[in-house]
Amino acid sequence: MPSSASRISRGYTTALISALLLSTTAILIRILTLNNQMPALVLALWRDVIGASIAFIAMAIVKPALLKIQRKDLVYLIGYGLILALFNGLWTLSVALNGAAIATVLVYSSAAFTAILGRWLLKESIDWVKILAIVLTFAGCVFVSGLLDQAQLTANLIGILTGILGGLLYAVYSLMGRFASQRGLSPWTTLPYIFAFASVFLLGINFAFMGTMPGAPVHAVDILWREGSLGGWAILSALAVGPTLLGFGTYLVSLSYLPSSVANLLMTSEPVFTAITAYFLLNERMTGSQIGGSLLILVGVVFMRVMEGRRSKSLQPVEEIQPAAD
């Protein structure tokens, strides 16, 4: 059995790799919604459809045994898929309304939500280390998003509320990933099923809001995105494979090693990665306050990692949940 310190190191490494992969999500979504005029909810649907298809094919080839699930887990996976559908829909809409950088930051309001819900539902502890890390990362999110600008807040209240609600659903998604680990479900078993169920729910959401809200298709035929170019479909496929499958997959793996509140706080490094990538790919520039906010996020993550590492060395090893065999 790996030591406590070893498990924490694996968890932190996996979570940071996930954050790096996921940091490209908002940029690719922004390109598709802005440059390719793809409706946000249609994008969320096809992202999950392509992701689920590739995941099932890959698992069937590499390790078909991972696709076997028990009947008792089916209802749970359907519910998990519903949460993923709502989160993906709101997250994609937030990118369309707020832009890549602000949307990425707003979703990490989930750090506080995750810590509170984790304490309530999973009995995870909230000590001064987590509280300080939450304060630092939340303050960083405020500076990066520009929420201190009253004019910006008033002009884009719907967009900001969409982003924060997406953060709440991200927190629920994180907790359900932790529950899946406790149920003995491998992350690579969970992934294809929740994306498949999310696709079904998103199809219904597209029809339900057709022509009535921003980001929804105007006509049923728009769901097929017939206007999409070959390059647009290539970007969409890259989005489904890279940040979606590998990003979410490595995040689920990290939840096998770390409490959901810790994993979610580590993911707050994603806005920093997004800003760096956007600088080189989209020629975006960060203001002084945004750079300062990014540093606050990094300080919060590094501080928590150092304190958790010291604590693990001072405690006797205890039996922990083991990740399901791959």
C-alpha positions as CSV (number, residue, x, y, z in Angstrom):
1,M,0.0,0.0,0.0
2,P,1.5,3.4,-0.9
3,S,2.4,5.6,2.0
4,S,0.2,8.6,2.9
5,A,2.9,11.0,1.6
6,S,3.2,9.1,-1.7
7,R,-0.6,9.1,-2.2
8,I,-0.7,12.8,-1.6
9,S,2.1,13.4,-4.1
10,R,0.3,11.3,-6.7
11,G,-2.9,13.2,-6.1
12,Y,-1.3,16.6,-6.4
13,T,0.6,15.7,-9.5
14,T,-2.5,14.2,-11.2
15,A,-4.6,17.2,-10.2
16,L,-2.1,19.7,-11.6
17,I,-1.8,17.8,-14.9
18,S,-5.6,17.9,-15.1
19,A,-5.6,21.6,-14.5
20,L,-3.0,22.1,-17.3
21,L,-5.2,20.0,-19.7
22,L,-8.4,21.7,-18.7
23,S,-6.9,25.2,-19.1
24,T,-7.2,24.8,-22.8
25,T,-11.0,24.3,-22.6
26,A,-12.1,27.9,-22.4
27,I,-9.8,28.9,-25.2
28,L,-11.1,26.2,-27.6
29,I,-14.7,27.0,-26.6
30,R,-14.1,30.7,-27.2
31,I,-12.7,30.0,-30.7
32,L,-15.8,27.8,-31.5
33,T,-18.4,30.2,-30.2
34,L,-16.8,33.4,-31.3
35,N,-15.0,32.6,-34.5
36,N,-17.1,29.6,-35.7
37,Q,-20.5,30.9,-34.4
38,M,-21.4,27.6,-32.7
39,P,-24.2,27.9,-30.2
40,A,-22.9,27.2,-26.7
41,L,-25.4,24.5,-25.8
42,V,-24.9,22.7,-29.1
43,L,-21.2,22.8,-28.5
44,A,-21.7,21.3,-25.0
45,L,-23.8,18.5,-26.5
46,W,-21.3,17.6,-29.3
47,R,-18.4,17.8,-26.9
48,D,-20.0,15.2,-24.7
49,V,-21.2,13.0,-27.6
50,I,-17.7,12.9,-29.2
51,G,-16.1,12.4,-25.8
52,A,-18.4,9.5,-24.8
53,S,-18.0,7.8,-28.2
54,I,-14.2,7.9,-28.0
55,A,-14.1,6.8,-24.4
56,F,-16.3,3.8,-25.1
57,I,-14.2,2.8,-28.1
58,A,-10.9,3.2,-26.3
59,M,-12.1,1.3,-23.2
60,A,-13.5,-1.5,-25.4
61,I,-10.1,-1.9,-27.1
62,V,-7.8,-1.4,-24.2
63,K,-9.7,-2.9,-21.3
64,P,-13.3,-3.9,-21.9
65,A,-13.7,-5.2,-18.4
66,L,-13.7,-1.5,-17.2
67,L,-17.0,-1.0,-19.1
68,K,-18.8,-3.5,-16.8
69,I,-21.0,-1.9,-14.2
70,Q,-23.3,-3.2,-11.5
71,R,-27.0,-2.4,-11.6
72,K,-26.8,-0.7,-8.2
73,D,-24.4,1.9,-9.8
74,L,-26.6,2.7,-12.8
75,V,-28.9,5.2,-11.1
76,Y,-25.9,6.9,-9.5
77,L,-24.1,7.2,-12.9
78,I,-27.3,8.6,-14.5
79,G,-27.5,11.3,-11.7
80,Y,-23.8,12.0,-12.2
81,G,-24.4,12.4,-15.9
82,L,-27.2,14.9,-15.2
83,I,-24.8,17.0,-13.0
84,L,-22.2,16.9,-15.7
85,A,-24.7,18.0,-18.4
86,L,-25.8,21.0,-16.3
87,F,-22.2,22.0,-15.5
88,N,-21.0,21.7,-19.1
89,G,-24.0,23.6,-20.4
90,L,-23.5,26.5,-17.9
91,W,-19.7,26.5,-18.2
92,T,-19.9,26.7,-22.0
93,L,-22.5,29.4,-21.8
94,S,-20.4,31.3,-19.3
95,V,-17.4,31.3,-21.7
96,A,-19.7,32.7,-24.4
97,L,-21.0,35.4,-22.1
98,N,-17.8,36.3,-20.1
99,G,-14.9,35.3,-22.3
100,A,-12.3,32.6,-21.6
101,A,-10.4,34.2,-18.7
102,I,-13.3,35.4,-16.6
103,A,-15.3,32.2,-17.1
104,T,-12.4,30.1,-16.1
105,V,-11.9,32.1,-12.9
106,L,-15.5,32.2,-12.0
107,V,-15.9,28.5,-12.1
108,Y,-13.4,28.3,-9.3
109,S,-15.8,29.8,-6.9
110,S,-16.4,26.1,-6.6
111,A,-13.4,25.9,-4.1
112,A,-15.5,27.3,-1.3
113,F,-18.6,25.4,-2.3
114,T,-16.7,22.1,-2.4
115,A,-15.1,22.6,1.1
116,I,-18.5,23.4,2.6
117,L,-20.4,20.6,0.9
118,G,-17.5,18.2,1.5
119,R,-17.8,19.0,5.2
120,W,-21.5,18.6,5.2
121,L,-21.8,15.4,3.0
122,L,-18.5,13.6,3.3
123,K,-17.4,14.8,6.8
124,E,-14.2,16.2,5.4
125,S,-12.4,18.5,7.7
126,I,-12.1,22.2,7.2
127,D,-9.0,23.5,9.1
128,W,-7.2,26.8,9.1
129,V,-5.0,25.6,6.2
130,K,-7.9,25.1,3.9
131,I,-9.6,28.2,5.1
132,L,-6.6,30.3,4.3
133,A,-6.2,28.6,1.0
134,I,-9.8,29.3,0.1
135,V,-9.5,32.9,1.1
136,L,-6.3,33.4,-1.0
137,T,-7.7,31.6,-4.1
138,F,-11.1,33.4,-3.8
139,A,-9.4,36.7,-3.5
140,G,-7.3,35.8,-6.6
141,C,-10.4,34.9,-8.5
142,V,-11.9,38.3,-7.7
143,F,-8.9,40.2,-9.0
144,V,-8.5,38.0,-12.1
145,S,-12.2,38.3,-13.1
146,G,-12.4,42.1,-12.5
147,L,-15.4,41.8,-10.1
148,L,-14.2,44.9,-8.3
149,D,-15.2,46.9,-11.4
150,Q,-18.8,48.0,-10.6
151,A,-19.5,48.9,-14.2
152,Q,-18.4,45.5,-15.4
153,L,-20.4,43.8,-12.7
154,T,-23.6,45.7,-13.7
155,A,-23.2,45.2,-17.4
156,N,-22.6,41.5,-17.2
157,L,-24.6,40.4,-14.1
158,I,-26.2,37.5,-15.9
159,G,-22.8,36.2,-17.2
160,I,-21.3,36.4,-13.7
161,L,-24.2,34.6,-12.1
162,T,-24.0,32.0,-14.8
163,G,-20.3,31.5,-14.0
164,I,-20.9,31.3,-10.2
165,L,-23.7,28.8,-10.6
166,G,-21.4,26.8,-12.8
167,G,-18.9,26.9,-10.0
168,L,-21.5,25.4,-7.6
169,L,-22.3,22.6,-10.1
170,Y,-18.5,22.0,-10.4
171,A,-18.4,21.5,-6.7
172,V,-21.2,19.0,-6.8
173,Y,-19.4,17.2,-9.7
174,S,-16.3,17.0,-7.6
175,L,-18.1,15.5,-4.6
176,M,-19.8,12.9,-6.9
177,G,-16.4,11.9,-8.2
178,R,-15.3,11.3,-4.6
179,F,-18.4,9.3,-4.0
180,A,-17.7,7.2,-7.1
181,S,-14.2,6.4,-5.7
182,Q,-15.8,5.4,-2.4
183,R,-18.2,3.1,-4.3
184,G,-15.2,1.3,-5.9
185,L,-15.8,2.7,-9.4
186,S,-12.7,3.2,-11.5
187,P,-12.4,6.7,-13.0
188,W,-12.1,5.1,-16.4
189,T,-15.3,3.3,-15.9
190,T,-17.1,6.3,-14.7
191,L,-16.0,8.6,-17.5
192,P,-17.6,7.1,-20.6
193,Y,-20.9,6.5,-18.8
194,I,-21.4,10.0,-17.3
195,F,-20.5,11.6,-20.7
196,A,-23.0,9.3,-22.4
197,F,-25.8,10.2,-20.0
198,A,-24.8,13.9,-20.1
199,S,-25.2,13.8,-23.9
200,V,-28.8,12.5,-23.5
201,F,-29.6,15.2,-21.0
202,L,-28.0,17.9,-23.1
203,L,-30.0,16.9,-26.1
204,G,-33.1,17.4,-24.1
205,I,-31.8,20.7,-22.8
206,N,-31.2,21.9,-26.4
207,F,-34.7,21.1,-27.4
208,A,-36.2,22.6,-24.2
209,F,-34.5,26.0,-24.6
210,M,-34.6,26.1,-28.4
211,G,-35.0,29.7,-29.6
212,T,-35.7,31.0,-26.1
213,M,-32.2,31.8,-24.6
214,P,-28.7,32.8,-25.6
215,G,-26.5,29.9,-26.5
216,A,-29.4,27.6,-27.5
217,P,-30.2,26.6,-31.1
218,V,-32.8,28.5,-32.9
219,H,-34.1,25.6,-35.0
220,A,-33.9,21.8,-34.5
221,V,-31.6,21.5,-37.5
222,D,-29.1,23.8,-35.8
223,I,-28.2,21.0,-33.4
224,L,-26.5,19.2,-36.3
225,W,-24.2,22.3,-36.8
226,R,-24.3,22.0,-40.6
227,E,-22.6,25.4,-40.9
228,G,-19.5,24.0,-39.2
229,S,-16.3,23.8,-41.3
230,L,-13.9,21.0,-41.3
231,G,-11.5,23.1,-39.2
232,G,-14.3,23.8,-36.7
233,W,-15.1,20.1,-36.3
234,A,-11.4,19.4,-35.9
235,I,-11.2,21.9,-33.0
236,L,-14.4,20.4,-31.5
237,S,-12.8,16.9,-31.7
238,A,-9.6,18.2,-30.1
239,L,-11.7,19.8,-27.3
240,A,-13.5,16.5,-26.7
241,V,-10.3,14.3,-26.6
242,G,-7.8,16.6,-24.8
243,P,-9.2,18.8,-22.1
244,T,-12.6,16.9,-21.9
245,L,-11.6,13.2,-21.7
246,L,-8.0,13.4,-20.5
247,G,-8.7,16.5,-18.4
248,F,-11.8,15.2,-16.6
249,G,-10.3,11.7,-16.5
250,T,-7.1,12.7,-14.6
251,Y,-9.2,14.9,-12.3
252,L,-11.3,11.8,-11.4
253,V,-8.1,9.9,-10.8
254,S,-6.9,12.7,-8.4
255,L,-10.1,12.3,-6.4
256,S,-9.1,8.7,-5.7
257,Y,-6.1,10.1,-3.8
258,L,-7.3,13.4,-2.4
259,P,-10.3,14.8,-0.5
260,S,-12.6,16.7,-3.0
261,S,-11.9,20.0,-1.3
262,V,-8.1,19.6,-1.7
263,A,-8.4,18.4,-5.3
264,N,-10.7,21.3,-6.2
265,L,-8.4,23.9,-4.6
266,L,-5.5,22.5,-6.7
267,M,-7.6,23.0,-9.8
268,T,-7.7,26.7,-9.1
269,S,-4.3,26.8,-10.8
270,E,-6.2,26.3,-14.1
271,P,-6.9,30.1,-14.6
272,V,-3.1,30.7,-14.5
273,F,-2.5,28.1,-17.1
274,T,-5.3,29.5,-19.2
275,A,-3.9,33.0,-19.0
276,I,-0.5,31.8,-20.1
277,T,-1.9,29.8,-23.0
278,A,-4.2,32.7,-24.1
279,Y,-1.2,35.0,-24.1
280,F,0.6,32.9,-26.7
281,L,-2.4,31.6,-28.7
282,L,-4.9,34.5,-28.6
283,N,-2.5,37.4,-27.8
284,E,-4.4,38.2,-24.7
285,R,-2.8,40.4,-22.0
286,M,-3.3,40.4,-18.3
287,T,-3.6,43.6,-16.3
288,G,-1.6,44.2,-13.1
289,S,-4.5,43.2,-10.9
290,Q,-5.0,40.0,-12.9
291,I,-1.4,39.0,-12.5
292,G,-1.6,39.7,-8.8
293,G,-4.7,37.6,-8.5
294,S,-3.0,34.7,-10.3
295,L,-0.1,34.9,-7.9
296,L,-2.6,34.7,-5.0
297,I,-4.1,31.6,-6.5
298,L,-0.6,30.0,-6.8
299,V,0.3,31.0,-3.3
300,G,-2.8,29.4,-1.9
301,V,-2.2,26.1,-3.8
302,V,1.5,25.9,-2.9
303,F,0.9,26.8,0.7
304,M,-1.7,24.1,1.1
305,R,0.6,21.5,-0.6
306,V,3.4,22.3,1.8
307,M,1.3,22.1,4.9
308,E,-0.5,18.9,3.8
309,G,2.9,17.4,3.1
310,R,4.2,18.3,6.5
311,R,1.1,17.0,8.2
312,S,1.2,13.6,6.4
313,K,4.8,13.1,7.7
314,S,3.7,13.7,11.2
315,L,0.7,11.4,11.2
316,Q,0.7,7.6,11.5
317,P,-0.4,6.0,8.2
318,V,-4.1,5.3,8.2
319,E,-6.2,3.1,5.9
320,E,-7.4,5.1,3.0
321,I,-9.6,4.5,0.0
322,Q,-7.6,2.9,-2.8
323,P,-8.2,3.7,-6.4
324,A,-10.0,1.0,-8.3
325,A,-7.6,-1.2,-10.4
326,D,-7.2,0.0,-13.9
